[in-house]
């Protein structure tokens, strides 16, 4: 029997997947449902002011961090497990003229390379669901927030008891589904770290739109670059079944996407 992957192996698999060009082609630059429109809604809900210090956890190629630095005037630090993503994000900051307001570091969300109580806001988009030790990561979010600071999350939600077999396993974990939680369970996790939920919103339609986008781009790549998909480990035979199961799960209320704002006590 194959041993389940360790936490470190899961983090390495996710980091490798989300630093690949194929994933960016399929998911878009933001790598999450709702794209930059939902990121702006998150930033507005956090009431980011110019000069606010923001930490973007699992910052990827820097899309969220650069938007908050450019459009909101924030001073943003990004942390990502992938050194490749860190290098790409730093290059994007340089190219956009934002190197002084957006900085990127390679690090682990469960052991953030940041001092206590220095950030006005922490954001984490479509990533908490992939962290093996969610409680530890949330405790780290709380640690680095200043008193009165806020946490903003957008993430996949699931009803684990009703999740179909096609949406479990390592591939589904990397796809942010297999270890996602119900919205109420995320709020409970935050509460254990002393973070009080202030606002929640459902954005399940964004999940459906992303499924449609992935399906359309897979069909295009199947015709134009099938070798790239195969080299990236995409199972072209299984993909339609998995995407169909995901679409049905959203329609049935089993799978979705949500925004959550929480605050640290002053």
C-alpha positions as CSV (number, residue, x, y, z in Angstrom):
1,X,0.0,0.0,0.0
2,X,1.3,3.4,-0.9
3,X,2.1,5.6,2.1
4,X,0.3,8.9,2.2
5,X,2.5,11.9,1.5
6,X,4.0,13.8,4.4
7,X,3.2,17.4,5.1
8,X,6.5,18.5,3.6
9,X,5.9,16.4,0.5
10,X,2.5,17.9,0.0
11,X,3.9,21.4,0.3
12,X,6.6,20.6,-2.2
13,X,4.1,19.1,-4.6
14,X,1.8,22.2,-4.4
15,X,4.8,24.6,-4.8
16,X,6.0,22.8,-7.9
17,X,2.5,22.7,-9.4
18,X,1.8,26.3,-8.8
19,X,5.1,27.5,-10.2
20,X,4.5,25.7,-13.5
21,X,3.6,27.6,-16.6
22,X,0.8,25.1,-17.5
23,X,-1.0,25.9,-14.2
24,X,-0.8,29.6,-15.0
25,X,-2.2,28.9,-18.5
26,X,-5.1,27.0,-17.1
27,X,-5.9,29.1,-14.0
28,X,-4.8,32.6,-15.1
29,X,-2.4,34.9,-13.4
30,X,-4.3,35.1,-10.1
31,X,-4.4,31.3,-9.7
32,X,-7.7,31.5,-7.9
33,X,-11.5,31.9,-8.6
34,X,-12.7,35.4,-9.0
35,X,-9.3,36.7,-10.2
36,X,-8.2,40.3,-9.5
37,X,-11.9,41.5,-9.2
38,X,-12.3,39.3,-6.1
39,X,-8.8,40.4,-4.8
40,X,-10.0,44.0,-5.1
41,X,-13.1,43.2,-3.1
42,X,-10.9,41.6,-0.5
43,X,-8.7,44.6,-0.3
44,X,-11.7,46.9,0.0
45,X,-13.2,44.8,2.8
46,X,-9.9,45.1,4.6
47,X,-10.1,48.9,4.2
48,X,-6.5,49.1,3.0
49,X,-5.0,52.6,3.3
50,X,-1.9,54.0,1.6
51,X,1.2,52.9,3.5
52,X,-0.5,50.0,5.2
53,X,1.8,47.1,5.9
54,X,0.4,43.9,4.3
55,X,1.6,40.3,4.3
56,X,0.5,38.1,1.4
57,X,0.9,34.5,2.4
58,X,1.4,32.0,-0.5
59,X,2.0,35.0,-2.8
60,X,2.7,33.0,-5.9
61,X,4.0,35.1,-8.8
62,X,3.0,38.2,-7.0
63,X,-0.4,39.1,-8.6
64,X,-2.2,39.9,-5.4
65,X,0.7,41.7,-3.7
66,X,1.4,43.9,-6.8
67,X,-2.2,44.9,-7.1
68,X,-2.4,45.9,-3.5
69,X,0.9,47.9,-3.8
70,X,-0.1,49.6,-7.0
71,X,-3.8,50.2,-6.6
72,X,-4.0,50.7,-2.8
73,X,-0.5,52.1,-2.0
74,X,0.2,49.4,0.5
75,X,3.7,48.2,1.5
76,X,3.4,44.5,0.8
77,X,5.6,41.6,1.8
78,X,5.0,38.3,0.0
79,X,6.0,34.9,1.2
80,X,5.8,31.7,-1.0
81,X,7.1,28.2,-0.5
82,X,8.4,28.1,-4.1
83,X,11.8,29.8,-4.8
84,X,10.8,29.9,-8.5
85,X,7.7,31.9,-7.7
86,X,9.6,34.3,-5.4
87,X,12.1,35.0,-8.3
88,X,9.2,35.6,-10.8
89,X,7.4,37.8,-8.3
90,X,10.5,39.9,-7.7
91,X,11.0,40.3,-11.4
92,X,7.4,41.4,-11.9
93,X,7.8,44.0,-9.1
94,X,10.9,45.3,-10.8
95,X,9.3,45.5,-14.2
96,X,6.2,47.3,-12.7
97,X,8.4,49.8,-10.9
98,X,7.1,48.5,-7.5
99,X,10.3,47.0,-6.1
100,X,10.2,49.5,-3.2
101,X,6.7,48.7,-2.2
102,X,6.4,44.9,-2.9
103,X,9.1,42.5,-1.6
104,X,9.1,38.7,-1.8
105,X,10.7,36.0,0.3
106,X,10.8,32.2,0.1
107,X,9.3,30.7,3.2
108,X,6.8,28.4,4.9
109,X,3.3,29.6,5.9
110,X,3.5,27.4,9.0
111,X,6.8,29.1,10.0
112,X,6.5,32.7,8.7
113,X,9.9,34.5,8.4
114,X,8.4,37.6,10.0
115,X,8.5,39.3,13.4
116,X,5.6,39.5,15.7
117,X,2.8,42.1,15.4
118,X,4.1,44.2,12.5
119,X,1.4,43.9,9.8
120,X,-1.8,45.9,9.5
121,X,-3.3,43.1,7.3
122,X,-2.5,39.5,6.3
123,X,-4.1,38.1,3.1
124,X,-4.1,34.5,1.9
125,X,-5.9,33.6,-1.3
126,X,-6.8,30.0,-2.2
127,X,-4.0,28.5,-0.2
128,X,-5.0,27.8,3.4
129,X,-7.0,24.8,2.1
130,X,-3.7,23.3,0.9
131,X,-1.6,23.8,4.1
132,X,-1.1,20.5,5.9
133,X,-1.2,22.1,9.4
134,X,-3.9,24.7,9.0
135,X,-4.0,25.5,12.8
136,X,-0.3,26.3,12.8
137,X,-0.6,28.5,9.8
138,X,-3.5,30.4,11.2
139,X,-1.6,30.9,14.5
140,X,1.2,32.4,12.4
141,X,-1.2,34.8,10.7
142,X,-2.3,36.0,14.2
143,X,1.2,36.2,15.5
144,X,2.4,38.6,12.8
145,X,-0.7,40.8,12.8
146,X,-0.6,43.9,15.0
147,X,-3.3,44.3,17.6
148,X,-6.4,45.5,15.8
149,X,-5.1,44.1,12.5
150,X,-7.2,42.2,10.0
151,X,-6.9,38.9,8.1
152,X,-8.5,38.5,4.6
153,X,-9.0,35.1,3.1
154,X,-10.5,33.8,-0.1
155,X,-10.6,30.1,-0.3
156,X,-12.3,26.9,-1.5
157,X,-15.0,25.5,0.7
158,X,-16.3,21.9,0.8
159,X,-18.7,19.6,2.6
160,X,-16.1,16.8,3.2
161,X,-18.8,14.1,3.9
162,X,-20.3,14.7,0.5
163,X,-17.2,15.2,-1.6
164,X,-17.2,12.7,-4.5
165,X,-14.3,10.3,-4.9
166,X,-13.1,12.1,-8.1
167,X,-12.3,15.1,-5.9
168,X,-10.1,13.4,-3.4
169,X,-6.4,12.2,-3.5
170,X,-3.2,14.1,-4.1
171,X,-4.2,15.7,-7.4
172,X,-7.3,17.1,-5.8
173,X,-5.3,18.3,-2.8
174,X,-3.0,20.3,-5.1
175,X,-6.1,21.6,-6.9
176,X,-7.2,23.1,-3.5
177,X,-10.2,20.7,-3.1
178,X,-9.3,17.6,-1.1
179,X,-8.4,19.2,2.2
180,X,-10.6,22.3,2.0
181,X,-13.1,22.9,4.8
182,X,-16.6,24.3,5.3
183,X,-16.8,28.0,5.8
184,X,-17.8,27.6,9.4
185,X,-14.8,25.4,10.0
186,X,-12.4,28.1,8.7
187,X,-14.0,30.5,11.1
188,X,-13.5,28.0,14.0
189,X,-9.9,27.7,13.0
190,X,-9.4,31.4,13.2
191,X,-11.2,31.6,16.5
192,X,-8.7,29.2,18.1
193,X,-6.0,31.7,17.1
194,X,-7.8,34.6,18.6
195,X,-9.1,36.0,15.3
196,X,-12.8,37.0,15.3
197,X,-14.7,36.6,12.0
198,X,-16.2,39.9,11.0
199,X,-17.6,39.2,7.5
200,X,-18.2,36.2,5.2
201,X,-19.3,36.1,1.6
202,X,-20.1,33.2,-0.8
203,X,-18.6,33.4,-4.3
204,X,-19.6,30.0,-5.6
205,X,-20.2,31.5,-9.0
206,X,-16.5,32.3,-9.3
207,X,-15.7,28.7,-8.8
208,X,-18.1,27.7,-11.7
209,X,-16.5,30.3,-13.9
210,X,-13.0,28.9,-13.2
211,X,-14.1,25.4,-13.9
212,X,-15.5,26.6,-17.3
213,X,-12.2,28.5,-18.0
214,X,-10.1,25.4,-17.2
215,X,-12.3,23.2,-19.4
216,X,-12.0,25.6,-22.3
217,X,-8.3,26.1,-22.0
218,X,-7.7,22.4,-21.7
219,X,-9.6,21.8,-24.9
220,X,-7.5,24.4,-26.6
221,X,-4.2,23.0,-25.3
222,X,-5.3,19.5,-26.1
223,X,-5.4,20.6,-29.8
224,X,-2.4,22.9,-29.8
225,X,0.1,21.6,-27.2
226,X,-0.9,18.1,-26.0
227,X,2.8,17.3,-25.2
228,X,3.0,20.2,-22.8
229,X,0.0,18.9,-20.9
230,X,1.4,15.4,-20.7
231,X,4.8,16.6,-19.6
232,X,3.1,18.6,-16.8
233,X,1.3,15.5,-15.6
234,X,-2.2,16.5,-16.7
235,X,-4.3,13.4,-17.2
236,X,-6.3,14.3,-20.3
237,X,-8.5,11.2,-20.1
238,X,-9.5,11.9,-16.5
239,X,-9.9,15.7,-16.7
240,X,-13.4,15.8,-18.2
241,X,-14.7,13.5,-15.4
242,X,-13.0,15.5,-12.7
243,X,-14.3,18.8,-14.0
244,X,-17.8,17.4,-14.4
245,X,-17.7,16.2,-10.8
246,X,-16.5,19.6,-9.6
247,X,-19.3,21.4,-11.6
248,X,-21.9,19.0,-10.1
249,X,-20.5,19.5,-6.6
250,X,-20.8,23.3,-6.9
251,X,-24.4,22.9,-8.1
252,X,-25.2,20.6,-5.1
253,X,-23.6,23.0,-2.6
254,X,-20.7,20.6,-1.8
255,X,-18.0,22.7,-3.3
256,X,-17.7,26.5,-3.4
257,X,-15.6,29.6,-2.8
258,X,-15.8,32.2,-0.1
259,X,-14.3,35.4,1.2
260,X,-13.7,35.8,5.0
261,X,-12.5,38.8,7.0
262,X,-11.3,38.4,10.6
263,X,-9.9,40.8,13.2
264,X,-7.3,40.5,15.9
265,X,-8.3,42.1,19.2
266,X,-6.9,45.6,19.8
